[in-house]
């Protein structure tokens, strides 16, 4: 499958600070690429370079196979974007803002304004001035403007900012449908790891300006750590039996017995439960826990409680 977004050794300085450091990434057609990183990791700067808004210090960008030249006309009629704050004319209504976008984009179909209002569930706010919108609905309007011309690519910087859970789910379903049924390529940056894990087909993790990992979402499960937590009435007896079986057993922070899945030891937890029951130490508590994306992210970036070291 062809790459529609590709960077090679992309680097950007602000003063003497290297905010994007030698980033090489690739995004295939119809893919939802989740660009994960803490605030200040370099996500927005990377997106701005992809859009030709700022010039990289070094490196190359290719969109649909064509090299992007800073300062020249790019393929912007095929790209929709939302970067940081979704700017609108505060004194104009949602509908009027979208009508301006329609004309600037030279969209001949006048129904496109109402169509995008329907898609983004903005009907109840269509005649409200943009300056009076909540943060979530202002964000929704920004997404509507980015999608209005049916672009082949969407570059979205934190599109879920300010949205309530229902709004996040609506935007998620809309983006998933665009990628799956319309072949739209979506590059979406976020620090909300749980949301990215629900939508992305591939994930890139950026930290301190460096792209430290790219992974397919369907292979993420093989990278997540697992552990088996269990307890028994005779905890010490159960622990000794497990050690006799060759397991490394520790006392967890919760005060129960813990077996970590360092070497696939808990691929068949039911066999462990059966072994203990037959040995006379039936488990009184038994569960397998899998690391979530947030924990994985904090582990691979070496961060603590979501803050940079």
C-alpha positions in Angstrom: 0.0 0.0 0.0 1.4 3.4 -1.0 2.5 6.0 1.5 0.5 9.2 1.2 2.4 11.0 4.0 6.1 10.4 4.5 8.9 12.3 6.2 12.6 11.7 6.1 14.8 13.0 8.9 12.5 15.9 9.7 14.1 18.3 12.2 13.1 21.7 13.6 14.7 24.1 16.0 13.1 27.0 17.9 16.2 29.0 18.8 18.7 26.5 20.1 16.0 24.0 21.2 15.5 21.0 18.9 11.8 20.4 19.1 11.6 17.8 16.3 14.5 15.6 16.0 15.2 13.5 12.9 11.6 12.2 12.5 11.0 9.7 9.7 7.4 8.4 9.6 5.1 7.0 7.0 1.3 6.9 6.7 -0.5 4.6 4.2 -3.6 5.4 2.2 -6.8 4.9 4.2 -4.9 4.6 7.5 -5.8 6.3 10.8 -2.4 7.1 12.1 -2.4 8.1 15.8 0.5 10.4 16.7 0.9 10.1 20.4 3.0 12.3 22.7 2.9 14.4 25.8 2.3 18.2 25.6 5.5 19.7 24.2 6.7 16.5 22.6 6.7 17.9 19.0 3.3 16.8 17.7 1.9 20.2 16.7 5.3 21.4 15.2 5.4 18.2 13.1 1.9 18.8 11.8 2.7 22.4 11.0 5.6 21.3 8.9 3.5 18.7 7.1 1.1 21.5 6.2 3.9 23.8 5.0 3.1 26.4 7.7 6.6 26.4 9.1 9.9 25.4 7.4 11.9 22.5 8.8 15.6 23.0 9.6 16.3 19.9 7.6 14.6 16.8 6.2 12.0 16.1 3.6 8.2 15.8 3.4 6.3 13.9 0.7 2.6 14.1 0.3 1.1 11.6 -2.2 4.6 11.0 -3.4 5.3 14.6 -4.2 8.0 16.5 -2.3 6.6 19.4 -0.4 8.5 22.7 -1.1 8.1 25.3 1.6 6.5 28.5 0.2 5.1 26.9 -2.9 1.5 25.9 -3.6 0.9 22.5 -2.2 -1.9 20.0 -2.6 -4.1 21.9 -0.1 -7.3 21.2 -2.1 -6.9 17.5 -1.1 -6.1 18.1 2.5 -8.2 19.1 5.5 -6.7 20.2 8.7 -7.3 21.4 12.3 -4.3 22.7 14.2 -4.5 23.7 17.8 -7.2 26.4 18.3 -10.1 26.1 15.7 -10.3 29.8 14.5 -13.7 31.1 13.3 -15.3 34.5 12.9 -16.8 35.1 16.3 -19.5 37.5 15.1 -20.8 35.2 12.5 -23.0 32.1 13.0 -21.9 28.6 12.6 -23.7 28.4 9.2 -22.2 31.7 8.0 -18.7 30.5 9.0 -19.2 27.3 7.0 -20.6 29.2 4.1 -17.4 31.3 4.0 -15.4 28.1 4.1 -17.5 26.7 1.2 -16.7 29.8 -0.9 -13.0 29.9 -0.1 -12.8 26.2 -1.0 -14.7 26.9 -4.2 -17.2 24.2 -3.4 -20.0 24.5 -5.9 -22.6 22.4 -4.1 -24.5 24.8 -1.8 -25.9 21.8 0.1 -22.5 21.0 1.4 -23.0 23.4 4.3 -26.1 21.7 5.6 -24.5 18.3 4.9 -21.5 19.0 7.2 -23.8 20.5 9.8 -25.7 17.2 9.8 -22.6 15.1 10.0 -21.1 17.0 12.9 -24.4 17.3 14.7 -24.4 21.1 14.7 -28.0 21.6 13.8 -29.0 23.0 17.2 -26.0 25.5 17.0 -26.2 26.4 13.3 -27.7 29.9 13.9 -25.6 30.6 17.0 -22.6 33.0 16.7 -19.3 31.2 16.8 -18.1 33.5 19.6 -20.8 32.1 21.9 -20.0 28.4 21.3 -18.7 26.2 24.1 -15.1 25.0 23.6 -16.4 21.6 22.5 -18.8 23.0 19.9 -16.1 25.4 18.6 -13.9 22.3 18.2 -16.7 20.6 16.4 -17.0 23.6 14.0 -13.3 23.4 13.4 -13.5 19.7 12.4 -16.5 20.6 10.2 -14.5 23.2 8.3 -11.6 20.7 7.9 -13.9 18.1 6.4 -16.2 20.2 4.3 -14.4 19.7 1.0 -14.2 15.9 1.3 -10.4 15.9 1.4 -8.3 12.8 0.7 -6.2 13.5 3.8 -7.1 14.9 7.2 -4.5 16.2 9.6 -6.1 16.8 13.0 -4.3 18.2 16.0 -6.0 17.2 19.2 -9.5 17.1 17.6 -11.2 15.8 20.8 -10.2 18.9 22.9 -13.2 20.2 24.8 -15.7 17.6 23.5 -17.8 15.7 25.9 -17.8 11.8 25.8 -20.8 11.7 23.4 -19.1 14.2 21.1 -15.8 12.3 21.2 -17.6 9.1 20.2 -19.4 10.9 17.4 -16.2 12.3 15.9 -14.5 8.9 16.4 -17.2 7.1 14.5 -17.2 9.7 11.7 -13.4 9.5 11.2 -13.5 5.7 11.3 -16.2 5.7 8.6 -14.2 8.1 6.4 -11.1 5.9 6.5 -12.9 2.6 6.2 -15.6 3.5 3.6 -14.1 6.5 1.8 -10.4 5.7 1.9 -9.5 9.0 3.6 -6.1 9.0 5.2 -6.2 10.5 8.7 -3.3 11.7 10.7 -4.5 12.5 14.2 -2.3 13.8 17.1 -3.4 13.4 20.7 -2.2 13.0 24.3 -5.5 11.1 25.1 -4.1 7.6 24.8 -7.3 5.7 25.4 -9.1 7.5 22.6 -6.3 6.9 20.1 -6.3 3.2 21.0 -10.0 3.0 20.0 -9.6 4.5 16.5 -6.0 4.2 15.2 -4.9 1.5 12.8 -1.2 2.5 13.4 0.4 4.4 16.2 3.6 6.6 16.3 5.0 7.6 19.6 6.9 10.9 19.8 8.9 11.9 22.9 11.2 14.9 23.3 11.0 15.5 19.6 12.0 11.9 18.6 9.8 9.3 17.0 10.6 6.4 19.3 8.2 3.8 18.0 5.8 3.0 15.2 3.5 0.0 15.7 0.4 -1.5 14.1 -2.6 -1.3 16.4 -3.4 -5.0 15.8 0.0 -6.0 17.1 -0.2 -3.8 20.2 -1.5 -6.6 22.3 1.8 -8.5 21.9 3.7 -5.6 23.4 1.5 -5.0 26.4 2.7 -6.5 29.6 0.3 -8.9 31.4 0.3 -10.2 35.0 -1.7 -12.8 36.8 -3.1 -11.8 40.2 -4.3 -14.5 42.5 -5.0 -15.4 46.1 -5.8 -18.4 48.2 -6.9 -19.1 51.8 -3.4 -20.6 52.4 -1.5 -17.9 50.5 2.0 -19.2 51.5 1.1 -22.7 50.6 -0.2 -21.7 47.2 3.0 -19.6 46.6 5.3 -22.5 47.4 3.4 -24.8 45.1 3.7 -22.3 42.2 7.4 -21.9 42.8 7.7 -25.7 42.8 6.1 -25.5 39.3 8.7 -23.1 38.1 6.9 -19.8 38.4 8.4 -16.6 39.7 5.9 -15.5 42.3 6.0 -12.1 44.1 3.7 -10.2 46.4 1.9 -7.5 44.5 1.2 -4.0 45.7 -2.4 -5.1 46.2 -1.2 -7.7 48.7 -2.0 -10.7 46.5 0.3 -13.1 44.6 1.6 -12.0 41.3 3.0 -13.8 38.3 4.3 -11.6 35.5 4.1 -12.7 31.9 7.8 -12.3 31.1 8.1 -15.5 29.1 4.5 -16.3 28.2 4.1 -18.0 31.6 0.4 -17.0 31.9 -0.8 -17.8 28.3 -3.0 -20.5 29.8 -4.1 -19.2 33.3 -6.8 -21.8 33.5 -4.1 -24.5 33.8 -2.6 -22.6 36.8 -5.9 -22.5 38.5 -6.5 -26.2 37.9 -3.0 -27.0 39.2 -3.6 -25.1 42.4 -7.0 -26.7 42.9 -5.7 -30.2 42.4 -2.8 -29.4 44.9 -5.3 -28.4 47.5 -4.9 -24.7 47.3 -7.9 -23.5 45.2 -7.7 -19.8 44.3 -10.1 -17.5 46.2 -9.2 -14.7 43.7 -7.9 -15.1 40.2 -7.6 -12.5 37.3 -5.3 -11.6 34.4 -4.6 -7.9 34.0 -3.2 -6.4 30.8 -1.3 -3.2 30.6 -3.4 -0.4 28.9 -2.0 1.9 26.3 -1.4 4.7 28.8 0.7 2.5 31.0 2.6 1.2 27.9 3.2 4.8 26.8 4.6 5.8 30.2 6.8 2.7 30.2 8.3 3.1 26.8 8.8 6.9 27.2 10.2 6.6 30.7 7.8 9.2 32.1 6.2 9.4 35.4 2.6 10.4 36.0 2.3 11.9 32.6 5.1 14.4 33.2 8.5 14.8 31.5 11.5 13.7 33.5 
